[in-house]
């Protein structure tokens, strides 16, 4: 008999009664767990947001512990005769470049042909093309045209010379050979190996349109010669491009913009993270103001550790406050870039040592080997945020609680299902008994009434 038939016989053991009993059980046993599950899920969601703050802060500290941050260079060029780039950790200096001559390519022009389809030879053979002391053999036949020769030169010797055909005038086509490289050693000659070329356009008539010459310039007055306008072997780490005749002053300095950008990022990420932790751990009698982690000690412990460590970074050598950092009464971190710039002007090596570790020069001339303020801070943050670190374990504990609450809820639901399945069966049996008793009672009542009417 289905549960929907309850109460047919008695009018007492009804579906409504079972529903009310089940609702009372769920309110007492499941609803509190629903609150616990929702609260734990809210904590996990809040932590996932906070974890982004941890990652951003850790990344910002990591950038400041890298020695390469202080190796970046900025180049300022006054004048248009040169372009200069300086690689990381190259020398910091000022110098003058006076360009008196740019390096040029060798350009040779052949004699005149009536069309690009003119043949160049009367029989098969080969010619020798020499450039920069290197020989290239170019084969030809009696059907080889001027255009064919151009293609063959580019295919065989394209790394050293570029061949092109130019129409100089009406019915006047000429082969131009341009050296790929510049310099005085780029002479180009053509020799007919077999004597089968038609005419002397490629041999005797070959003439220089432009002679390849070396670049000439001075570095702080010292005369320099190079066979290219791209100079990378003058100063280690410098790439110099000669652009035009003239004088340029070059100033290579430490890239302060990158350093200050990383410092700004650190200050921003520190304050954002600390503010978020303060909000999430705030204690209050008002539920609207109370932080979701107000009863958790792990986050507050992390915040206190980081704040305390800020005061002690650098060991006995110096403090971050000596370099323009400050923390106000509200816990906000700030940076005075003028102070940091002054320190960088006075002794950039000491700033680098303080930030990233090394030998720190004390005011009395002695040196102290230090780990580096931001190396120390990164190690502290990493102990909390790395894989299976303190914060991972904190997150795992929340996941475990949520799983436990959900398992407990499921178990109670199964218990209630069993309980009310049993009650359904009992109510059905009781309802049948009551129905039978009601029927028997009706029979006796009818018999009594009949007897009284006959008497």
N, C-alpha and C positions, 0 to 999 in steps of 0.2 A: 504494500500500500504506500503511495507517494506521500511526501510531507504536505502537499496541498490538500490532502483529505482530512488533515487534523481538525478536530473540533466538530466534525459532522455528527458524531455520536453524542458528544458531551456539551459542546458549546463552551468548554473551559480550556482544554489543552489545544490552543489554536496556534497558527503560524505567527501571529503578532506576538504571542507570548514568547515563543522561541527567539524571534528577532530581537525582542527587548532584552532577553537574557544574554544573547550574543553581543549586543551592543554594549551592555554593561561590562561584560568580560573584556571586550576589546578596549573600552575606555580605561579600564583598570590596568591592563597588561600590555596592550600594543601601543596605545597613544603616547605613553611616556617614551617608548622606544622610538616612535616616529620623531618626537622632538629631539631625542639624542642623535638619531641618524641625520636629521636636517642640520643640527648644530655642528656635527662633525664634518658634514659635507661642506658647510659654509666655511669651516676652518681650513679645509683642504683647498677650497677655491681661493680663499684669502692668501693662503701660503703660496699658491702657484703664482699669484701676482707679486708677492714679496720676493719670491725666488728670482724674478726678473731684476729686481733692485739689487739683490745680492750679486747676480752675474754682471750687471753693469758696473757696480762698484769694484768688483774683483778685477774686471778688465781694465778699468781706469788706473788701478794701483799697479797692475802688471805693466802698463805702458810706461809708468814712471820709474819702474825698477830696471828697465832696459838701458844699458849703456849706449846702445845705438841711437837713442833719442838725442844725445848730446853730440853725435857725430854728424848730424845733418848740416849742410852748408847752404848759405844764401850768397848770391853773386849780384853785385851792382856794377854796371858798366856805364861809364860816362864817355860818350862818343859812339860813333856808328861804324867804326872800322873793324870791330871784332864782336863775336859772340862767345861767351865763356860759360861753361857749366862745371861745377865742382862736385865730385862724388863724396860720399860719406867719409868722414875722418881724414879728408885731405887738409893740406896746410892752410892756416888762416893767415892772410897777408894782403897787402896792397901792392900793386905794381902798374907800370905803364907799358903799353904796347904801341909802337910806332910802325905802321905798315907802310913800306916804301914801294913794294912791288908784289902783285898777286901772282901766284903760279897759274900758268896757262897750259892748255892742251896743244899738241901738235896737230895742225890741220893741213892736209895735202889735197891738191886739186889736180885731176887728170887733164889731158888735152880734150878737145871737143869731139863729140860724136853727133851724127845727124839725128839719131833716134835711140831710144832705150833698147830697141830690137836689133840694132846694128851688131853684127858678129865681131868678135875681137881677135880671131885667129884664123889662119889659113889651113891649119892642120892641128892634130892633137899634140899636147905637151903639158908643161906645167910652168908656173911662175913661183918665185920665192918672195914672200912678203916678210920683211924684217922690221920689228918694232921693239924698242928697248932691248936690243940684242937678242931677241927671240925670233926664230925662223918659223914660218908657216908655209906649207906647200899647198898651192891652189891649182888643181888640175883644170884643163880646158880642152875643148875639141873645136873643130871647124864650125860647129853649130852653136857654140857658146855665145850668148848675147851679152850686152853690157849689163842688162838686168840680171842675167844668170850669174855673172861674175860678182855682182853686189851680194846676191844671196849666198854664194859660196864663201865669200870672205866673212860674212856675218856668221855663217855656220861653223867655219873652221877656226877663225881668229876673233870671234865676238867678245871674248873676255878681255882682249887688249885693244881692239879697234872697232869702230862703228863705220860701216860703209853705207852711203846713201847717194842717190842720183838727184842732181839739181838741174832744172832747165834754166840756164843762164839767159838764153835768148831764143829767138825763133830758129829752130833747127840746130840748137847748140845745147847738147846735154853733156854733163860732166860728172865724173865719179869723185865724190869727196870722201876722204878717209880721216876720221877724227880719232885721236888716241883716247882711250877710256880714262887713263890717268893723266895727271899734269906733271910738269917738270921738264928740265933740260935734257933728260935722257930718253925722251919719247920720239926720237927721230924715226921716220917711216921711209923705207925704200922698197922698190919693186925691181926684181931681176927676172928676165925671161930665161928660164933654164934651157929651152930647146930652140929658141929663135923663131918660133912659129906665130908670134903675135903679129897682127896686122897693124902696121904703123907704130909710132913711138908715143902714143898718147899716155900709156901707162908706165913708161920708162923715162925717156929723155924729156918728155913734156910734163912729167909729174913735178909740180912746184908747190912750195910752201905758202899757204894763205896766212897761216899764223904759226909762229915758232913757239914751241913749248919752252917756258922758262920757269925757274924756281921762284918760290916766294921768298921775299926778303923783308925782314922786320927787325926791330930791336926790342929787347926785353930789359927794361930799366937801363937803356943805353947800350946794352950788349948786343952786337950784331948777330943775327940768327938767319940761317938759310934752311929752307925745307922744300922738298919737291911737291908738296901738297898744301892746299889752303886749309885742310883739316889737320890740325896739329894736336896729337895726343901724347907725344913723348917729350914735351918741354918740361912740365911739372907733373909729378905723379898725382893722378886723380883728376887732372884738369883736361877738359876737351875744349880746344880753342879753334874757332872758325874765323879765318881772315875773310872779311867781307868787302873792304874797299881800302884805298890808300887813305891814310890819316892816322891820328893819334887817339887812343882811348885809355882812360884810367880805370883800372879794375880793382874792386874791393871785395875780397872773399871773407865772409864772417860766419859765425855760428848762427844757425837758423833758430832765432829766438821765437819766431811766430809759432813754430811747431811745439816748442817747449811750453810756451804759454797756453797754447790750445789744450795740451794734455793736462796741464795744471788746472785750467778752468774746468775741464771735464771731471777731474778728480773731485774738486770742490763741489761741483753740482751733484755728482753721483753720491758723494758722502752725505750731503744734506738731505737729498731725496730719500735715501735709504733710512737715515736716522729718523726723519719725520714720519715715514711709514711705520717703522717699528713703534715709535711713540704712540701713534694713533691706534695701532692694533693691540697694544699692551696697556692702554690707559685704564686706570682703576676709577670706578665711579659707582655711586649708589643708583644712578639713573641708567637704565638699560640702553637708552638712546645714546648716551655718551660713553658707556663702558666698551672697551675694546674686546674683540672676540677672543684675544689671547691674554686677557687680563689675569687669568689664573695660571698662565704658563710661565715658567722661569727660564726656559731655554733662550727665547728671543731676547728677554731682558738681560740675561747673562751675556749674550753676544754683544748687545749694545753697550753694556758697561765695560766689557773687555776692550772693545775698539776705542771707546772714549778715553779710557784710562791709558791705553797704549799710545795714543796721540801725544800725550804729555811726555812720554819717555822714549820716543823714537830718536835714534842717533846715538844712544848710549851716553858716554861721557864726553863725546867730541862736540856736539852741538844739539840744538833742538830745532824742530820745524818752525818754531816762532822766530828763530834767528833769520829765517829765510822768507819772512813776510806772511806766513800763515798765522791765523789767530782764530780762537773759538770764543764767542761772546757768552754772556750769562744765560742765553736761551739755547746754547749748544750749537749755534750756527757757525760753520767754518767759513772763513774768508781768506783772501789772498791779496796782499799789497804787492803788485807787480813791480813797482818802483824799487822796493827793497830787494826783490829777487833779481831784477836787472842789475842793480848795483853790485850784488854779490857775484853775478856772472861776469861783470866788467872787471872786478877786482881779482877774482881767482876762479875761472870756470872749472879748473880741474878739481878744486875743493868742493864746488857745488855738485859735480858729477859723483865724486867719492861719497858725499853725504847722501845723495839720492840712491845710488846704485851699488855702493860698496867700493872699498879700496883703501889706499893710504891717505888719511886725512891729515892735512898740515895744520898743526896747532899754532896759536899765536906766539909761542915761545920758540918756534922753529922746529920742534920735534914733530914726529908723525905718529898717528895712531891708526892701526888697521881696524876698520869697521865693516860691518856686514852691509850697511846701507839702510837708511830709514825705510824706504819703500820695499826693500827686500824683506825686512822684518815684518812690516805690515802685511805684505802679501802672504807670508808664511802663516800669520795669525788668521787671516781671512780664509786661506786655503784649508786650514785645519777644520774650519766650520763648514765650508761650502764644497769641498772636493767630494768625489764619489765615495759613498759610505762614510762620509764625515759626520760631524755632529748634527748638521741640518738634515742630512739624508736620513739619519736615524730618527730625528724628530718627525719628519714626514712619514716615515715607515710606521711610527707609533700611531699616528692619526689614521693611516690606512688600516692598520690592525684593529683599532677601535671601531672604525666604521664597519669592517668585515664582521667583527664580533657582534655588534648591534644588529646587523642585517641577518646573521645566522640565528641569533637569539629570537628575532622577530619571526623568522620563518619557522623555527621550532615551535613557538607559541601558536602560530597559525595552524600548524599541523595538529598540535594538541587540541586546540579548539574545534578543528574539523572533526577529530575523533570523538571528542566529548559530545558535540551536537549531533553527530551521526547516531551515537548511542542513545541520546535523549530522544531523537526522532523516533527511533524504534520503540523505546519505552512508552513514549506518548501515544504512539499508534496502538500499541497493545492495550494501554490503559483506556484509551478512547473506545476501543472495541468492547472492553469489559463494561464500561459505563453505559454504552449503547445497549448491551445485552441486559444489564440490570434495569435500565429504563424500560426496556420492552417487557421484562418480567413484571415490573411494577405496574405497568399499564394493564397487563393481563389480569393481575389480582384485583386491581381497582375495578375493572370491568365486571369480573365475577361477583364482587361484593355488591356492585350496583344492581346486577341482575337478580341476585338473591333477595335483596331488599324490596325490589319491585314486585317479586312473586309473593312475598309474604304479605 
